[in-house]
Amino acid sequence: MDFLKYSIMNKRIIEITDRIIERSKHTRAQYLSQMKTLANNKVSRSALSCGNLAHAMAACSDGEKEGLKGEIKANIGLITSYNDMLSAHKPYEHYPALIKTYATKHNAIAQVAGAVPAMCDGVTQGEAGMDLSLFSRDVIALSTAIGLSHNMFDAALCLGICDKIVPGELIGALKFGYLPIVFVPGGPMKTGISNEDKAQVRQEYAAGMIDRKALLDSESKAYHSAGTCTFYGTANSNQMLMEIMGLQLPGSSFVNPDTPLRDALTDYAVKVAAEGTKLGENYKPLYDIVSEKTIVNAIIGLLATGGSTNHTLHLIAMAKSAGIQINWDDFSQLSAEIPSLVKMYPNGSADVNYFQACGGMSFLIRELLKNGLLHEDVNTILGKGLQSYTKEPFLKEGELIWREGPTSSGDEKVLTTLEKAFSATGGLKMLKGNLGNSVIKISAVAKKNWIVEAPAVIFEDQNEVLEAFNRKELNKDFIAVVRYQGPKAKGMPELHRLTPILSILQNNGHKVALVTDGRMSGASGKVPAAIHLSPEAIDGGILSKIKDGDLLRLDAEKGELICFNEAEINARETGVIPDINQVGCGRELFSNLRAQVEPSENGASFLF
């Protein structure tokens, strides 16, 4: 592994990192000062009154009470996203009991500090609940903070895996950054039907070729057991991020639930948390791990793997919670330096289980480090440097050990080297122009579709697009503009239902694209989509004034998103804001939050 020590770091990445450090100087210094002040306090529960402490340990065993009274054992707080409706969270059902057993083995105590909501975009697609999805991230951050606010804990484990849960837990945990925090994944479900077959059936249903029963049968074969969905969407992008940031164990992201290796990794995560507290000599607070370089590494991992577009929002908010200021320009400029090294669905046909079998994260991190494309000099939950993350876990006679990861890919059509990169640049780009700023995921878009110049067709709800498709009004070249979907207007719902029908039109030879101030999803597909458009339509500007037939140009090569006849369009009166229904399904409770949410390019958060 000596070659990693002497890799020459990419100069442009250093420049971008230095710029982020300079931009963040004031806010980062404030954050670190606050965390270090809190870290200098004694064990948190020492400040509690006898009545406070008695309440907190009333349900503990006698042995646990003795440990908590004497402050001789680390107390590990668990933040859990468990529910048994959603497959990804089902594995966490028995984790508290397991972790308590593991904690005893490692001379520690564990208590469930709190639970966080865990909703699924896959269940709420196209439904009213989707309008709450993005806001759930910040609610999860608040719930995490409430759980840890009892000042009973020396460390914490975050049990979270899916779309908004991991970002929310990290945002909340960073406010307790003086504690060691370890993320504990649950793992992906085993492979069902292929992603190609699943996508084909969806298109056949959208085209009216099969009935709903056939569609449901296909979906049930794809999503069939406990664990995360196996495609490379936001949930599995989360796991990649936590690993490349050094916040969870090497090689732990994509190990299936209910396996001996999964249990052994959870046991070891408890050991790392217990040994990283201030009670010992191996103190590893979260604030010392999440740095500007860690955040840059996260962006690089996202780009190299063609990860979820949702993280162009989440990473900005996560970084802010640590006093670090990043923006879409950072993503776009890093993308120019980072090659595309992974092809997982929707960017290819393979799922995360196949990616893991091909070499997974250990191979990816090794390849990036070897070529000077990652900061190696960072702290992780295991100590200094990322070299330990080029290793993979396995069981030897029942004991968990790490061995060097593979030096060659098991399938270069899925996981490749720099020399054989799928693309010289990363999977995400920023688009700029007179329409505003937006993000596009290009890793799944064929190069011939990177430029679309066509008349606009205006919609103010995704169901209007589906209705127009069913009326056969969209058999032409056009750019669908779906507006009033932004965070302030509607909470920024995903518009993933549009993917099958737009794909059909593109397959039929039409030049089509999507422009929206809403989101697509971690499953953004092969149709070019300028998403997260900022400023959003409800804030006025040209997006609210364009009409059917206005000529637009989406150019993913140059990074442009423009409308022609700008002067004429600007002279128009601002369009009438449609009646945006935000009543029902609890949406009315979020009206004040919609009013104060930041723009999408600032992370779409109401917390900062």
N, C-alpha and C positions, 0 to 999 in steps of 0.2 A: 504493500500500500504506500510505499514511499513516494510513488509518482504523484500522489495527491498533494503531498506537502510542497511540491515544487511546480505545480501547475501555475501558469501565468494567468492571473485574473483578467478577464476581459476589461479593457480600459473604459469602454463606454458604460458598462455596468457600474464600474467604480464611480464614474462621473455622475451618473443618475443617482446612485446611493448617496454620494456626497451632497448633491443638491437637495435630496430629501432630508438629510441630517441638518443642513443649513436652514431649510425652510421650517423645520420642526424644532429648532433650537430652543425657543422660548417655552413652548407647550411641553416639550419633552423634559426640559429641566424642571418645570413645575411638577410634572408627574413623578419623576424620580425622587425629587425632594420629599414629596408627600409619602411615597412608598417607604423610603428609607427612614423617615421619622416614625412611621407606624411599625417598621421592622425593629426599631430600637426599643420598642416597648417589650415588656415581659410577655410570657405566654398569655394569650388573650384572656383566658378564663381566670387568671390570677386577679383580675380587676373586678370580677363579679362578686356581688355580696353573697353571703351564705344562702339567702333565700333564692337568689337568681340561680346559683349553682345547683341547689337542691331540686328546683324545677327542671333544670336541663338534664339531670341524670336520674330522675325519679324512676324511670322505666328500665334502667340499666341493671345488670347483674351486680352482685356484691363485689365481685372481682373488678368489674369495670368501674364501679364507684370508687374503689380504693385507688385505682389508677388515675382517675380524674381528680380526686381530692389531692393526691400527692403531687400531681403534675410530673409524674415520672414516666408516663406513657404518652406517646403522640395520639391525639384524637383526630381522626380523619373524617371530614364531612363529605357526604355523598350528595351530589346534585343529580337527580335522575329524571330522565324523560320517559320513563316506562309508561306505556299503556298497551293493552292487548288487542286494540282494534287495528293498529298499524304494524305491519310485519317487521319493520326495522327496529321497533322498540320492544317488541315481544321478548327478545332474548334477555332483556334487562330484568325480567320478572323476578328471577332468583338471584340476581347479583348482590343485593344487600346482604342476604344470608351468607352467600359465598364469601363476600368481602369481609364480613365480620369474622368468619373463620380464618381467613388469610391474615387478617389484622392481628388476631391472637397469636398466630404463628410468628409474626414479625414484631412482637412485643408492643402492639399498638391497639387502639380501640377505634371502632368505626360507628358512626351514627348517620342516619339519613337526615341531612340538613334541610332538604326541601325537594319538591318536584317542580318541573317546569312544563308548560303546555307543549304539546307536540302534535301539530296538525300536518297534514300531508297534501301537498299540491296535487298529487296524483288522484286524490279522492275529490278535491274541490274544484278541479278544472272545469271552467265554464259555469260554475255555480256561485251563488251569492257569497259563500264562505271564502272564496278565493280573494275577495276584497280585503280580508283580514290577514291574509297570509304573510305579506311582507311586514306588517305591523307586529305580527307575532314574534319576530326576531327581537324587537326592543322590549316586548312584554317578557320574553324569556330572560333577557338581560336583567330586567328589574326583579324577576322571580329568583334568579340566581343570587342577586345581591341580598334579597330578603332572607334567603336560606342561609347565607353565610354571615348575616348580620348579628347572629347571637353571640359572637365572640367566644365560641366554644372550641374552635378548631385550630390545629397546628398545621394542617394540610387539607387539601380537598381533591376528590376525584370527580370529574365531570363525565357522567354517563349520557352521551348524546351522539347522534349519528347523522340525522337527516337535515333537510334543507336549511331551515332557520335556526335549528336547535344548537348546532355547534357554534355558529357565529354569535348567537345570543348568549350562550354560556360563556364564551371567551370574553365578550364585551363586559359582562357582569363580573366574571372572575378577575379581570384586570384591575378592577377597583379594590380587590383584595390581593393585589400583586405581591404583597410582602409574604404571602403564603406559597409554599410549593403546590402547584396545581398540575395534575396529570390527567390527560384525556384517555378514556377507556372505550374503545370501539366495541361494537357487538358483532360486526362482520356481515358479509353479504350472504343472501340465500344461495343455495346451490343452483346451478344452471338449469333452466327449463327449456322451452323452445328457443330457437335462435332468434336474435334480434332482427335479422333479415325477414324471417317468416312473420314475426309480429308486425313489422312495418308494412309488409305486403298486405296482410289481412286488414289492417287499418285503412289502407288506401282503397282496397276492394269494397269495404263497407261505405267509405265516403263516396265512392262512385256508384253506389247502389247495386253492386254485384252480389253481395251476400246479405243475410239478415242479421238482426241483433244477436240471435242465439249463437250463430257462428262466431261473431265478434267476441262475445262474452266467453265462449269456450276457449278461444285463442288467448285472450287476456288472462284467464285463469291458469292456463298452462305456463304463461310467462311469469306471473306473480303467484307463487304456489306454496310458499312456506315462510317460516320465520327468517328474518334477515333483511338487509337492504335490497332494493331492486338492483339487478346486476348490470344495468346499463350505466354509462359514465355520465351521470347527471350531477345535480348539486350535492346529493348525499355522498356519493363516492368521491366527488371533488373535495368535499369537506375532509374526508379521511386522508386523501393525498396531502392536503394542506397541513393538517395536524402533524403528519409524519415528517414532511420536509421542513416544518418549522421546529421540529424537535420536541413537540409537546405530547407525543405518545410514542410508544416503544417502536424500535425499528422492526419493519416487517409485519406489524400487527394490524394494518389497515384492512386487509382483504383475506383474513382467515375466517372460514365459515363458523357459524354458531354451533354450539353443542358438540364441540370436538375437544379432545384432550389438549390439543395445542392452544385452542382459544382459552380454556380454563387456566392453563399454565401461564399464559400471557397476562391474564387478569391478576393472578397471584403475584406475578412479578411487578405489575404496576402498583399494587398495594405496597410491596417492599420498597420500591423507589420512593413513593410518597412518604412512607414512614421514616426512611433514612434521610430524607431531604429537609427535615424540619429543623428549627432552631434548637431543639433539644439535643441534637447530635452535632457532629463536626463536619457535616456534608451539606450545609444549608444551600438550597437551590430555589430561591424565590422566583415567582413568575416574572416579576419586573426585570430580572436579570437575564431572562431568556428571550422575551419578546422585545426585540430591538429593531432599529431601522434596517439592519442587514437581514434579520429574520423575516421582516415584511417583504423585502425585495426578493428573498428566496421563495417566499410564498407566491409572489406574482410570477416568478420564473417557472415554478412548478406548474402553475395554472396554464401558462403559455405553451410550455413544452408538451403538455398532455392534451391540449385542446379542451380544457375544463369548462365548467359552467359559467355562462355570462352573468349569473346572479352574483358572482364574486367580484364583479366590477363595482357592485354596491357594498357587499359585505366586508370586503377587505378594507375599504375606505373607512367604514364604521369601526371595524376591529382596531385598525391602526389608531384612529382618533382616541379610542379608549385608553391607549398607551401613550398618548401625547404625540403621536406621529402623524404627519400630514402628507398624504399621498393623493394623487389625482389621476384622471384618465390619460393625461399626457405621459405620465410615468409608465402606465400600462403599454401605451402605444409605442413609446420609444424603446422600452425593453423588448417589445415584440419584434422590433427590427433586428435585434441581436440574438434572439432565442429561436433555434430551429424546432420544428415539429417532429417529435420523436415517438409519438404514440398514436395508434389508430384503434380506438374503442368506440363502440356505438354511442352516439349517433355519427361519429366521425369515421367509423369503420363498422365491421360486422361483429368483432369480438366483444365479449363481456369482461367484467373485472376478474372473474375467476380464471379466464384464459390469460389475461394480462399477468395475473399473479403467477400462473404456471410458466409463462414465458421468461420470467425474471423479475417482474414487478418493480417495486419501489427501490430495492437494493441496486438493481441494474441501472435504473433511471438516474438515481442520485450519483452513482459511480460515474456514469457517462457525463453528466453535467459537471461534476467536480473535475474529472480528468481533463476536460476542455476549458477549465477556468470560467465556467458559466454559473457557478454558485459561490456564495460566500461560505468558506469552510470554517472561518474563525468566528463561530457563533457559539453560544451556550445552548445546551439542551437539557432535558430532564436526566440524561445520563452523564452530563459533564461537558467539558469543552470540546468543540469541534464536531463536524458532521461525519467524520470517517466511520464512526460506529454505525451509521445509517446505511452504509454499503454492505452491511451484513444482514443475514436472514435467520429467523428463529427455527429451531426444530427440536424434537424430543429425542434424546439418546438415553435409552433404558429408563424412560419416564422422567428424565431431568431436562429442564429447559436450558439449551445452550444456543449460542449464535455462531454461525460459520460464515466465511466469506461468501457473498452472493455470487451469482454466475458472472463470468466475464464475457459471455456471449449470449445473445438472445435466443430463446427457444423458437421464435418465429419472427423474422425480420419484417414480415408484413403487418405486424401488430406493435412491436417494440424494436426500435432500431438504434443505430449509432449515429453520431454526428456526420460521419462521412456518407451515410446512406439516408440522411434525413428525408422525411416525406415532403418537407418544405423548408426553405432557408429561414423562414420567419415563423413567429408564433401564431396561435390560433385566434387571437383577438386583435381588433384594431379599433381605433377611434376615428369617427367620421366627423368632419367639421364643415360648416358652410352656413349660408344665410338661413337655413331652417333651424340651426342650432347645433348642439353637440350630441353625438350618440355613439353607441357601441355596436360593433358587428362581430359575430363569430364566423370566421371564414374557413375553419379547419374542415368543415363538412361540405363546403360549397365548392363546386367545380370551378376551375379558373375561368372557364368560358362564361360563367354567370356572375363574375365579380362586378361587371358594369351593366347596369340597367338604366336606360333612358326611355321614359314612357309617360303617358298621361296619368295623372292622379285619379283615383276613384276614392271618394271620401266616405268613411264610415265612422260612426260614433259608438259602436258596440260590435264585438266580434260576431254576435249572432246575425247582424246585418250582412256580414260577409258570407256566412253560411247560406242565408236566404237568397242572396244574389247568385251564389254558385248554383243552388238548386233550381233557380229560374233560368239557368244557362246564360246569364248576362256577363260572365267573366271569361268567355272564350276569346281572349284577345291579349295583346301586350298591355300591361298596366302596372302601376305601383299602388298597392292598397295602403291608404293612410287611415289608420285606426287611432283616433285621437280621443282626448278626455279620458285617458286611462292612467294618467300619472299619479304619483303618490298623494298629491293634494286633492285631486279630483275624486279618485276611486281607490286609493291605497295600492295602486300599481299591480293589478292582477296579471297573471300569466295568460297569454293568448295562444296556448299550445294547441288548442283545437283547430287552429288555422293551418297547422303544418300539413296534414294529409291533403286538404283540398288545394293548397297552393302548390304542393308537390305534384299533384295530378296535372294541374295546368302547365307547370314547367315541363313535365314529362311529355305533354302533348305538343311541345315546341314553342310555347309562348314565353316571352320575356316577362317575368313577374318578380316582384319584390314587395317587401313590407316595410313601412315606416310607422313607428308608433312611439308614444310616450309611456307605454306600458312595458311589460316584460314579455319575453318568450319563455325560456326555461333552460335548465341544464340540458334538456334534450333538443335544443335548437338544431334544426336540421339543414337540409341542402338548399333551401331557398334563402337568398340573401335578405337579411332582416336588419334594418337600422332601428335599434331598440333603445329604451331608456332616454328618448329624445328630451333634451333640456334646453331652453325652458319648456315646460309642459304647456299644453293648449290652454288650460284654465288660467294661466298667467299671461295670456295674450300673446302678442308677437305674431309672426308670419304663419305659424302652424295653425292658428285659429282662423286665418283669413283665406287659406287656399281653398279652391273649389274643384269640382270634377272637371277634368280636362286640362288643368294646369300642368305644364310639362316639368317633370322632376328628373333628377339624375342622381343615382346612387353609384359611386365609383369607389370600390374597395381597394383598387390599386393605388389611386392617389390619396385615398382617405377623405373623399369629398361627399357631401350631401347638400345638394343645391336645388332651388327652384328657379326657373327662368322667369323673365318678366317681373323681377322683384319690385321695381318701382310701381308698376301697375297694381300688384297684389297688396303692397303696403298702403296704397291709397284707399283701399277698400275699408269699409267699416268692419270692426271686429265682429266675427260671427257670433250669432246668438248662442250662448252656452246652453247646451241641451239639459233637459231635466234628468239629472244623474241620481238614480234611485239608490240611496244609502240608508234605507230603512228596512229592518228585518234582518234576521240571522245575527243580531247583535251589532250590526254595523253602525247604528245610531250612537252607540257608546263611544265610538272612536271619532266623532265629529270634531272635537277639540284637537285631537292629535293630527287629523288631516290638515287642520288649519295651520299648524305650526311645524309640519314636517319640512325638512330641508330638501332642496332639489336632488334629483337622482344623481347628478354628477358630484354631489357632496355626501353621498351615501344613503340618502333617503331615510334619515333617522330623525326621530323627534327627541332624542336624548341629549344632543350636543348643541 
